[in-house]
Amino acid sequence: MTTPSKQSITIQELRALTRQPRRGGNKYGAKRVGDNASRKEHNRAAQLLMMQRADIISDLRQQVKFNLIPPQRDHAGTLIERACDYIADFVYTDDKGNVVVEDTKGFRTRDYIIKRKLMLFVHGIRLKET
């Protein structure tokens, strides 16, 4: 009768086998900084705040919601589909009086690209990507 051979395994292989699935957090690796979703967004917010103090821009707002598709209801008023919204990272008025809707992106997802197109189609707003 033969005995099964013992296999050795490295610590790295063991960790890979026992790794728990990711819970919460950003799947693209961005780390929250303060109220912002990423370090890049946090740095841009600080930049825009300085620009506002220097009167280069005005009316700076963060996390502004735009409705792209309203909620869909049947004849009885029962919700069939929820609304589809886009949340802009920053909205401000530049020194020429133009309203700028800005999004800080590290990675352009499919959802973002569709919402960017809907913003242009529904609201006539072209997003500024930083």
N, C-alpha and C positions, 0 to 999 in steps of 0.2 A: 504494500500500500504506500502510495506516495503522499507526502505532506505538502500542503501549499507553500510556495516560497514567499518569504516576507519581503515586501518592497519598502524601501526607505522613501521618505517624502521630505522635502525641504520645508522650512517654516513659511516661505513665500507661497508655496503650493498649497499648504494647509490653510493659510489665510485666504487665498483665492477661493478655495472650496467652501469655506465657512463664512464668507463675506455676506453680510446682511444686505438686503435691498435698500436703496436710498430712501429715506423718509424725509419728506418736506424739502425745503431748500430749492435752489434753482438748478435745473437740470443742465444748464450751460456753465455752471460753476461760479456765477456771480455771487458775491457776498454783500449782504445788506450793510449799508453805512448810514447810520442815523435813520432818517425817514426815507432815504433813497434806496432803490433796488440794487444799485451797484456803485462801485467806487467811481466809475466813469461818470455816472449820473450825478453823484455827489459833487465831484469836481466841477462839472458844468453848472450845477446849481450855485456853487460858490462864485464862479466866474460871472454868472448872470446877476447875482446879488451885488457884486462890485460894480458891474456896468450900470445897474439901476441907481446905486448911490452916486455914481458919476454923471447921472442924467443922460446916459447914452441910450438907455431903454427905459420904459415905464410900464406900470400895471402888470408886473410879473406875477403870474399865478402858476401853481404846480398841480399836477394830477387833475387836469380839467377833462370832464366827461363830455363826449359828443355822441349823440344817438345816430346810428347808421341805419338800423332797421327797427321800426317800432314793434312792440309785442303783437302777436297774432292771436285773435280770440274768435271763437265760434259765435253763432247767433245768440246763444244763451249767455255769452260773456265769459265762458270758461277759457282759461289760458291754454292755447295750443302750442305756441312757440314763444320763448322769452325774447326780449329785445336784444339786439346786437349793438354794443357800444364800443367806442374807441376812447381810451384814456391817454391824453397827450401828457408827456412829461412836463412841458413848459409852454405857456402862452404868454406873450408880451407884445408891447407896441415898440417898434424900433424908432430911431430918431427921425425917420421920414414920415411917421404916422401910420405905417403898415402894421397890421396885426400878424404876428409870426406864431405859427404852431410848430413846435419843435419836439423831436423825439431823439433820445440818446440811444443809439443802437450799437451793440457789440456783435449781434448776429441777427440777420433778417429771416424771420420764420415765415412759413407759408401764410399763417394767420395774419401776421403783420402786413405782408404784401397785399393781401386781399383787402384788409381794412384801409391801407394807404390809398388803394384805388377807389374804394367806396367813399373815403373822405373827399377826394377830388370830384367824384361823380355826384354825391349827395349834397355836399356843402360848398363845392367849388374851392376847396382849400388844398393847396399843395404843401405837404409836410416838409419841413427842413430837418434833415437827418444829420446828427453830429456824432 
